[in-house]
Amino acid sequence: MAGHLPRKLAGVLYADVAGYSRLTGEDKDTTHRRLSEYLDLVRDSIDRHQGNVIHYAGDAVLADFSTVTSALECATSYLLGQLDSAVDAFKQSIVRESEYLCAHTNLASIYGEPGKLEEAIEPVRKILRLAPDFSIRVYMKDLSFSDPEVLTRMEEGLRKADLPE
C-alpha cells in the first residue's frame, strides 16, 4: 500500500536534566553553560554507540539506535562516567522497584570502583538477599554490553564491593 513507512526495530534514548527549570531560576548562566557541556557529553556517548540524535528540545535529547542493547550501553556508559547521576538514577529505580537486582548491582559496582565500601554495604546485602547464589562470574557472563570498558569497570567495582567471585 502506498504511503506506508518502512518498519524497523530500534532502541530509543530520551534524556533530560532533572530540575532544569529550578536550576535555571537559581543561576541561569551557569545552568546554560553546564547544559551545553552535558549535551556535548551525551552526544559523544551517542556517537560512540552508533546512535543518531533525532532531536534536541531545551534540556533534552532524543536519539535512536539500531538495537535496544546499543541504547542501554550508551546510557550506562554515560552514567558510569557521571557517578553522581548514576547513583541517583539507580536509587530512583530502587524506589520504584525495591527488588530490582540490576539497580542494586550497579550501585554496588559504582560504590565499589572508587573504594566507597561503606556505601556499597547495603546494595551488597540486598543483592545477596535477592540472589543468594550471586557470583560476579555468572552475572558478568549474562551481560550483553559490547563495550569492554563498561564491563571491565563494572566487574572491578563488584570485586571491590566484595561480592562473591
N, CA, C and O of each residue as an XYZ file, in Angstrom:
660
protein
N       0.839     -1.175      0.000
C       0.000      0.000      0.000
C       0.889      1.245      0.000
O       1.891      1.303      0.713
N       0.520      2.211     -0.786
C       1.267      3.462     -0.849
C       1.078      4.244      0.443
O       0.031      4.171      1.086
N       2.107      4.989      0.806
C       2.007      5.840      1.977
C       2.452      5.200      3.271
O       2.483      5.877      4.299
N       2.801      3.914      3.265
C       3.276      3.262      4.478
C       4.768      3.489      4.643
O       5.531      3.408      3.681
N       5.166      3.770      5.852
C       6.584      3.930      6.144
C       7.191      2.565      6.430
O       6.516      1.677      6.950
N       8.460      2.398      6.091
C       9.095      1.119      6.419
C       9.188      0.950      7.934
O       9.352      1.926      8.666
N       9.083     -0.278      8.391
C       9.149     -0.570      9.812
C      10.529     -1.077     10.169
O      11.181     -1.743      9.364
N      10.976     -0.763     11.375
C      12.233     -1.303     11.865
C      12.195     -1.328     13.382
O      11.502     -0.528     14.010
N      12.937     -2.240     13.957
C      13.104     -2.264     15.399
C      14.230     -1.312     15.754
O      15.219     -1.209     15.027
N      14.082     -0.623     16.862
C      15.110      0.334     17.260
C      15.086      0.511     18.768
O      14.079      0.263     19.431
N      16.211      0.942     19.281
C      16.290      1.360     20.678
C      16.216      2.869     20.702
O      16.801      3.529     19.843
N      15.512      3.427     21.664
C      15.355      4.874     21.754
C      15.854      5.334     23.118
O      15.580      4.706     24.141
N      16.588      6.436     23.112
C      17.093      7.032     24.342
C      16.547      8.448     24.435
O      16.672      9.237     23.499
N      15.941      8.761     25.573
C      15.491     10.119     25.853
C      16.115     10.505     27.181
O      15.955      9.794     28.173
N      16.819     11.616     27.208
C      17.463     12.070     28.447
C      17.216     13.556     28.621
O      17.267     14.328     27.663
N      16.949     13.942     29.855
C      16.822     15.363     30.152
C      17.412     15.641     31.523
O      17.770     14.717     32.253
N      17.511     16.899     31.863
C      18.108     17.321     33.125
C      17.009     17.439     34.179
O      16.070     18.222     34.035
N      17.146     16.648     35.236
C      16.175     16.730     36.341
C      16.316     18.082     37.024
O      17.428     18.491     37.360
N      15.210     18.776     37.232
C      15.220     20.049     37.938
C      15.756     21.214     37.127
O      16.202     22.211     37.694
N      15.716     21.098     35.802
C      16.303     22.131     34.940
C      15.679     23.515     35.179
O      16.408     24.503     35.270
N      14.373     23.603     35.279
C      13.719     24.901     35.495
C      14.167     25.522     36.811
O      14.454     26.718     36.872
N      14.228     24.715     37.858
C      14.685     25.215     39.153
C      16.135     25.691     39.064
O      16.468     26.767     39.560
N      16.995     24.891     38.431
C      18.410     25.266     38.293
C      18.569     26.563     37.503
O      19.389     27.412     37.854
N      17.788     26.711     36.443
C      17.849     27.931     35.638
C      17.428     29.135     36.464
O      18.029     30.205     36.367
N      16.396     28.958     37.275
C      15.950     30.050     38.142
C      16.993     30.446     39.178
O      17.079     31.614     39.557
N      17.780     29.486     39.635
C      18.798     29.757     40.642
C      20.038     30.431     40.048
O      20.607     31.337     40.657
N      20.458     29.983     38.848
C      21.668     30.525     38.227
C      21.629     30.219     36.734
O      22.145     29.197     36.281
N      21.010     31.118     35.983
C      20.762     30.909     34.562
C      22.053     30.683     33.773
O      22.131     29.732     32.995
N      23.058     31.528     33.954
C      24.281     31.429     33.153
C      25.030     30.119     33.399
O      25.439     29.439     32.457
N      25.202     29.777     34.665
C      25.910     28.535     34.991
C      25.130     27.330     34.495
O      25.718     26.389     33.961
N      23.820     27.348     34.664
C      22.987     26.228     34.219
C      23.083     26.053     32.711
O      23.212     24.926     32.233
N      23.024     27.133     31.957
C      23.115     27.027     30.495
C      24.482     26.522     30.055
O      24.580     25.731     29.117
N      25.554     26.984     30.737
C      26.904     26.510     30.407
C      27.016     25.013     30.690
O      27.538     24.254     29.873
N      26.520     24.598     31.856
C      26.593     23.176     32.211
C      25.705     22.326     31.313
O      26.050     21.184     31.010
N      24.564     22.865     30.883
C      23.701     22.144     29.948
C      24.438     21.887     28.641
O      24.379     20.785     28.096
N      25.125     22.893     28.145
C      25.884     22.730     26.911
C      26.936     21.627     27.061
O      27.111     20.806     26.161
N      27.638     21.611     28.207
C      28.633     20.564     28.468
C      27.965     19.191     28.541
O      28.479     18.214     27.995
N      26.819     19.123     29.216
C      26.071     17.876     29.354
C      25.646     17.339     27.988
O      25.832     16.159     27.691
N      25.080     18.205     27.169
C      24.617     17.760     25.850
C      25.782     17.305     24.977
O      25.635     16.374     24.186
N      26.943     17.957     25.114
C      28.136     17.510     24.378
C      28.541     16.105     24.819
O      28.853     15.258     23.982
N      28.538     15.853     26.132
C      28.896     14.524     26.641
C      27.910     13.458     26.169
O      28.304     12.363     25.769
N      26.634     13.793     26.223
C      25.611     12.836     25.794
C      25.751     12.558     24.295
O      25.681     11.404     23.872
N      25.949     13.604     23.492
C      26.117     13.413     22.052
C      27.337     12.536     21.754
O      27.280     11.659     20.892
N      28.441     12.777     22.472
C      29.637     11.953     22.276
C      29.358     10.487     22.597
O      29.807      9.594     21.880
N      28.617     10.244     23.674
C      28.272      8.872     24.039
C      27.360      8.244     22.986
O      27.525      7.074     22.640
N      26.411      9.006     22.482
C      25.524      8.515     21.420
C      26.340      8.159     20.184
O      26.129      7.104     19.586
N      27.268      9.027     19.796
C      28.119      8.761     18.630
C      28.955      7.497     18.828
O      29.064      6.679     17.915
N      29.548      7.332     20.017
C      30.401      6.161     20.289
C      29.617      4.860     20.201
O      30.196      3.803     19.946
N      28.317      4.926     20.408
C      27.484      3.717     20.389
C      26.620      3.635     19.133
O      25.571      2.990     19.127
N      27.075      4.297     18.075
C      26.430      4.261     16.761
C      24.958      4.657     16.793
O      24.122      4.068     16.106
N      24.661      5.670     17.606
C      23.305      6.191     17.654
C      23.178      7.440     16.808
O      24.172      7.968     16.311
N      21.966      7.908     16.647
C      21.675      9.121     15.890
C      20.820     10.051     16.727
O      19.755      9.665     17.208
N      21.290     11.281     16.898
C      20.467     12.270     17.592
C      19.320     12.635     16.662
O      19.535     13.042     15.520
N      18.111     12.485     17.160
C      16.925     12.818     16.380
C      16.510     14.259     16.634
O      16.126     14.986     15.718
N      16.600     14.662     17.927
C      16.050     15.973     18.270
C      16.602     16.445     19.612
O      16.758     15.660     20.547
N      16.891     17.729     19.688
C      17.169     18.396     20.957
C      15.964     19.266     21.277
O      15.406     19.911     20.390
N      15.562     19.285     22.542
C      14.454     20.140     22.972
C      14.826     20.738     24.323
O      14.610     20.120     25.366
N      15.379     21.931     24.298
C      15.794     22.572     25.547
C      16.864     21.767     26.244
O      17.997     21.683     25.770
N      16.503     21.167     27.382
C      17.459     20.385     28.164
C      17.396     18.899     27.846
O      17.978     18.097     28.577
N      16.715     18.511     26.790
C      16.510     17.099     26.478
C      17.109     16.730     25.125
O      17.270     17.563     24.232
N      17.431     15.439     25.017
C      17.916     14.903     23.755
C      17.175     13.589     23.496
O      16.939     12.801     24.412
N      16.819     13.374     22.244
C      16.165     12.148     21.798
C      17.067     11.518     20.751
O      17.465     12.179     19.791
N      17.395     10.232     20.933
C      18.282      9.541     19.994
C      17.732      8.163     19.696
O      16.994      7.586     20.494
N      18.103      7.638     18.528
C      17.727      6.262     18.226
C      18.982      5.449     17.921
O      20.020      5.977     17.521
N      18.838      4.140     18.128
C      19.918      3.184     17.952
C      19.363      1.986     17.194
O      18.162      1.717     17.233
N      20.243      1.273     16.508
C      19.777      0.120     15.744
C      19.327     -1.030     16.636
O      18.579     -1.903     16.197
N      19.783     -1.033     17.896
C      19.358     -2.075     18.838
C      19.083     -1.464     20.208
O      19.611     -0.407     20.551
N      18.261     -2.138     20.969
C      17.991     -1.715     22.338
C      19.280     -1.814     23.152
O      19.544     -0.963     24.001
N      20.075     -2.840     22.899
C      21.336     -3.014     23.618
C      22.236     -1.800     23.433
O      22.857     -1.339     24.391
N      22.312     -1.284     22.224
C      23.145     -0.099     21.982
C      22.638      1.102     22.769
O      23.436      1.870     23.306
N      21.338      1.269     22.842
C      20.772      2.382     23.613
C      21.111      2.235     25.093
O      21.483      3.211     25.745
N      20.983      1.020     25.625
C      21.296      0.787     27.031
C      22.785      0.960     27.311
O      23.165      1.515     28.342
N      23.630      0.485     26.394
C      25.069      0.661     26.561
C      25.426      2.141     26.591
O      26.245      2.575     27.401
N      24.813      2.904     25.713
C      25.076      4.343     25.664
C      24.702      4.985     26.994
O      25.495      5.721     27.581
N      23.504      4.707     27.461
C      23.042      5.306     28.717
C      23.917      4.865     29.881
O      24.283      5.680     30.728
N      24.254      3.588     29.928
C      25.051      3.072     31.031
C      26.460      3.640     31.009
O      26.982      4.026     32.055
N      27.083      3.700     29.848
C      28.451      4.220     29.813
C      28.465      5.696     30.180
O      29.395      6.165     30.836
N      27.450      6.425     29.764
C      27.373      7.825     30.163
C      27.207      7.923     31.676
O      27.904      8.689     32.341
N      26.275      7.136     32.209
C      26.037      7.186     33.641
C      27.255      6.732     34.435
O      27.541      7.284     35.498
N      27.973      5.735     33.933
C      29.157      5.278     34.650
C      30.234      6.354     34.688
O      31.049      6.388     35.610
N      30.239      7.220     33.704
C      31.182      8.332     33.710
C      30.709      9.473     34.585
O      31.508     10.331     34.960
N      29.463      9.504     34.909
C      28.864     10.553     35.730
C      28.279      9.875     36.973
O      27.070      9.663     37.067
N      29.145      9.544     37.909
C      28.748      8.673     39.010
C      27.620      9.230     39.865
O      26.745      8.471     40.282
N      27.611     10.526     40.140
C      26.526     11.083     40.949
C      25.178     10.901     40.265
O      24.189     10.548     40.907
N      25.145     11.142     38.962
C      23.911     10.954     38.193
C      23.501      9.491     38.175
O      22.319      9.165     38.280
N      24.487      8.614     38.041
C      24.193      7.184     38.010
C      23.605      6.727     39.336
O      22.616      5.995     39.360
N      24.207      7.154     40.437
C      23.703      6.784     41.761
C      22.260      7.246     41.915
O      21.410      6.483     42.374
N      21.980      8.473     41.540
C      20.614      8.993     41.637
C      19.649      8.163     40.800
O      18.561      7.816     41.260
N      20.050      7.844     39.571
C      19.176      7.081     38.676
C      18.885      5.697     39.239
O      17.739      5.249     39.213
N      19.911      5.012     39.749
C      19.690      3.671     40.280
C      18.899      3.705     41.588
O      18.097      2.808     41.846
N      19.113      4.716     42.405
C      18.316      4.852     43.634
C      16.844      5.092     43.292
O      15.956      4.559     43.957
N      16.588      5.892     42.261
C      15.201      6.122     41.842
C      14.581      4.821     41.337
O      13.408      4.551     41.595
N      15.363      4.016     40.620
C      14.864      2.719     40.161
C      14.476      1.843     41.343
O      13.458      1.152     41.310
N      15.293      1.878     42.382
C      15.029      1.059     43.565
C      13.788      1.552     44.303
O      13.037      0.743     44.847
N      13.559      2.862     44.332
C      12.341      3.392     44.946
C      11.119      2.846     44.213
O      10.129      2.472     44.841
N      11.190      2.800     42.876
C      10.066      2.296     42.085
C       9.917      0.779     42.206
O       8.801      0.261     42.231
N      11.047      0.070     42.281
C      11.032     -1.393     42.332
C      12.147     -1.849     43.268
O      13.290     -2.018     42.843
N      11.815     -2.046     44.532
C      12.827     -2.278     45.567
C      13.632     -3.557     45.358
O      14.728     -3.687     45.902
N      13.117     -4.487     44.591
C      13.826     -5.745     44.386
C      14.434     -5.852     42.989
O      14.616     -6.952     42.467
N      14.742     -4.723     42.399
C      15.349     -4.688     41.064
C      16.841     -4.973     41.199
O      17.629     -4.075     41.496
N      17.218     -6.221     40.979
C      18.588     -6.686     41.192
C      19.607     -5.869     40.400
O      20.679     -5.545     40.911
N      19.278     -5.542     39.175
C      20.205     -4.793     38.323
C      20.581     -3.445     38.941
O      21.747     -3.054     38.897
N      19.624     -2.742     39.507
C      19.908     -1.446     40.110
C      20.815     -1.599     41.329
O      21.744     -0.813     41.513
N      20.553     -2.604     42.159
C      21.405     -2.839     43.329
C      22.817     -3.223     42.893
O      23.796     -2.785     43.497
N      22.921     -4.032     41.855
C      24.230     -4.470     41.367
C      25.008     -3.290     40.802
O      26.208     -3.161     41.042
N      24.330     -2.434     40.054
C      25.009     -1.257     39.521
C      25.466     -0.326     40.649
O      26.566      0.224     40.591
N      24.631     -0.150     41.665
C      25.046      0.677     42.808
C      26.273      0.084     43.489
O      27.216      0.810     43.805
N      26.273     -1.218     43.717
C      27.426     -1.863     44.360
C      28.689     -1.632     43.536
O      29.752     -1.355     44.091
N      28.576     -1.743     42.232
C      29.724     -1.540     41.354
C      30.204     -0.091     41.380
O      31.403      0.176     41.464
N      29.257      0.837     41.306
C      29.610      2.265     41.301
C      30.290      2.655     42.612
O      31.260      3.414     42.605
N      29.789      2.142     43.731
C      30.419      2.439     45.015
C      31.753      1.690     45.164
O      32.718      2.224     45.711
N      31.789      0.455     44.672
C      32.995     -0.348     44.830
C      34.169      0.170     44.030
O      35.300      0.155     44.515
N      33.924      0.626     42.820
C      35.022      1.038     41.934
C      35.964      2.060     42.581
O      37.177      1.852     42.560
N      35.449      3.159     43.156
C      36.371      4.113     43.788
C      36.696      3.768     45.248
O      37.346      4.552     45.939
N      36.244      2.595     45.716
C      36.560      2.188     47.077
C      35.630      2.740     48.148
O      36.015      2.812     49.315
N      34.415      3.130     47.776
C      33.431      3.633     48.750
C      32.698      2.431     49.360
O      31.511      2.209     49.124
N      33.455      1.668     50.153
C      32.955      0.389     50.627
C      31.833      0.514     51.650
O      30.967     -0.359     51.713
N      31.826      1.560     52.441
C      30.723      1.764     53.396
C      29.401      1.923     52.644
O      28.382      1.361     53.045
N      29.424      2.701     51.540
C      28.214      2.903     50.748
C      27.792      1.623     50.026
O      26.610      1.433     49.739
N      28.758      0.744     49.730
C      28.464     -0.492     48.990
C      27.810     -1.553     49.864
O      27.214     -2.492     49.337
N      27.904     -1.428     51.180
C      27.410     -2.481     52.075
C      25.932     -2.778     51.853
O      25.561     -3.944     51.715
N      25.085     -1.762     51.816
C      23.641     -2.004     51.680
C      23.278     -2.633     50.331
O      22.524     -3.606     50.305
N      23.795     -2.106     49.199
C      23.479     -2.781     47.936
C      23.963     -4.235     47.914
O      23.272     -5.105     47.384
N      25.137     -4.504     48.483
C      25.656     -5.879     48.507
C      24.731     -6.772     49.337
O      24.417     -7.888     48.924
N      24.297     -6.291     50.494
C      23.353     -7.069     51.322
C      22.079     -7.385     50.552
O      21.575     -8.507     50.589
N      21.568     -6.374     49.853
C      20.322     -6.564     49.097
C      20.528     -7.575     47.961
O      19.674     -8.428     47.722
N      21.658     -7.472     47.269
C      21.963     -8.418     46.181
C      21.964     -9.845     46.725
O      21.336    -10.733     46.148
N      22.661    -10.061     47.822
C      22.782    -11.410     48.376
C      21.467    -11.913     48.970
O      21.252    -13.122     49.057
N      20.583    -10.992     49.380
C      19.253    -11.415     49.831
C      18.382    -11.804     48.638
O      17.651    -12.793     48.685
N      18.472    -11.006     47.562
C      17.664    -11.275     46.372
C      18.174    -12.482     45.582
O      17.390    -13.238     45.009
N      19.495    -12.649     45.562
C      20.116    -13.722     44.780
C      21.207    -14.372     45.630
O      22.387    -14.068     45.461
N      20.817    -15.274     46.552
C      21.791    -15.862     47.477
C      22.976    -16.549     46.791
O      24.055    -16.639     47.376
N      22.793    -17.026     45.580
C      23.876    -17.697     44.849
C      24.600    -16.753     43.898
O      25.298    -17.211     42.994
N      24.448    -15.443     44.082
C      25.067    -14.464     43.186
C      26.568    -14.701     43.092
O      27.245    -14.956     44.088
N      27.067    -14.610     41.862
C      28.518    -14.617     41.637
C      28.831    -13.618     40.528
O      28.072    -13.471     39.571
N      29.954    -12.944     40.677
C      30.369    -11.967     39.675
C      30.525    -12.650     38.319
O      30.088    -12.119     37.298
N      31.140    -13.811     38.311
C      31.400    -14.531     37.052
C      30.100    -14.801     36.291
O      30.016    -14.536     35.091
N      29.104    -15.317     36.974
C      27.830    -15.630     36.318
C      27.129    -14.344     35.891
O      26.618    -14.257     34.774
N      27.104    -13.364     36.759
C      26.440    -12.099     36.430
C      27.069    -11.447     35.206
O      26.359    -11.010     34.300
N      28.387    -11.380     35.174
C      29.079    -10.732     34.054
C      28.881    -11.506     32.755
O      28.800    -10.909     31.682
N      28.803    -12.813     32.847
C      28.611    -13.651     31.653
C      27.282    -13.337     30.979
O      27.165    -13.407     29.756
N      26.287    -12.991     31.781
C      24.946    -12.751     31.245
C      24.737    -11.332     30.713
O      23.705    -11.054     30.103
N      25.697    -10.433     30.933
C      25.541     -9.062     30.443
C      25.780     -9.016     28.947
O      26.575     -9.787     28.409
N      25.083     -8.103     28.277
C      25.166     -8.049     26.822
C      25.846     -6.787     26.297
O      25.610     -6.395     25.154
N      26.689     -6.141     27.113
C      27.393     -4.956     26.654
C      28.506     -5.352     25.706
O      29.232     -6.313     25.960
N      28.643     -4.617     24.618
C      29.742     -4.893     23.701
C      30.953     -4.021     24.001
O      32.041     -4.281     23.485
N      30.786     -3.000     24.818
C      31.892     -2.109     25.165
C      32.682     -2.738     26.310
O      32.193     -2.785     27.439
N      33.909     -3.227     26.036
C      34.678     -3.903     27.082
C      35.040     -2.996     28.251
O      35.221     -3.483     29.367
N      35.150     -1.700     28.026
C      35.477     -0.772     29.116
C      34.378     -0.757     30.165
O      34.659     -0.745     31.363
N      33.129     -0.759     29.721
C      31.997     -0.769     30.656
C      32.020     -2.057     31.476
O      31.846     -2.029     32.694
N      32.235     -3.179     30.802
C      32.271     -4.462     31.512
C      33.418     -4.524     32.514
O      33.239     -4.998     33.636
N      34.578     -4.053     32.118
C      35.749     -4.079     32.996
C      35.515     -3.233     34.236
O      35.803     -3.662     35.354
N      34.995     -2.035     34.036
C      34.738     -1.149     35.175
C      33.693     -1.742     36.105
O      33.835     -1.672     37.326
N      32.646     -2.323     35.540
C      31.591     -2.906     36.365
C      32.141     -4.081     37.168
O      31.900     -4.183     38.371
N      32.874     -4.960     36.506
C      33.425     -6.130     37.189
C      34.395     -5.712     38.300
O      34.369     -6.278     39.392
N      35.233     -4.741     38.025
C      36.178     -4.240     39.029
C      35.432     -3.679     40.242
O      35.819     -3.928     41.384
N      34.367     -2.926     39.989
C      33.586     -2.362     41.080
C      32.920     -3.438     41.923
O      32.876     -3.320     43.148
N      32.403     -4.484     41.291
C      31.762     -5.575     42.024
C      32.770     -6.335     42.890
O      32.457     -6.737     44.011
N      33.978     -6.527     42.360
C      35.031     -7.171     43.146
C      35.392     -6.330     44.368
O      35.481     -6.840     45.485
N      35.597     -5.036     44.139
C      35.975     -4.150     45.249
C      34.862     -4.060     46.289
O      35.133     -3.854     47.472
N      33.610     -4.215     45.851
C      32.479     -4.195     46.786
C      32.382     -5.494     47.573
O      31.550     -5.632     48.470
N      33.249     -6.449     47.221
C      33.383     -7.712     47.946
C      32.228     -8.678     47.716
O      31.801     -9.391     48.624
N      31.732     -8.683     46.482
C      30.740     -9.699     46.122
C      31.473    -10.984     45.770
O      32.635    -10.937     45.366
N      30.817    -12.128     45.914
C      31.477    -13.403     45.631
C      31.870    -13.542     44.158
O      31.126    -13.166     43.251
N      33.068    -14.099     43.957
C      33.558    -14.348     42.593
C      32.683    -15.372     41.935
O      32.915    -15.732     40.781
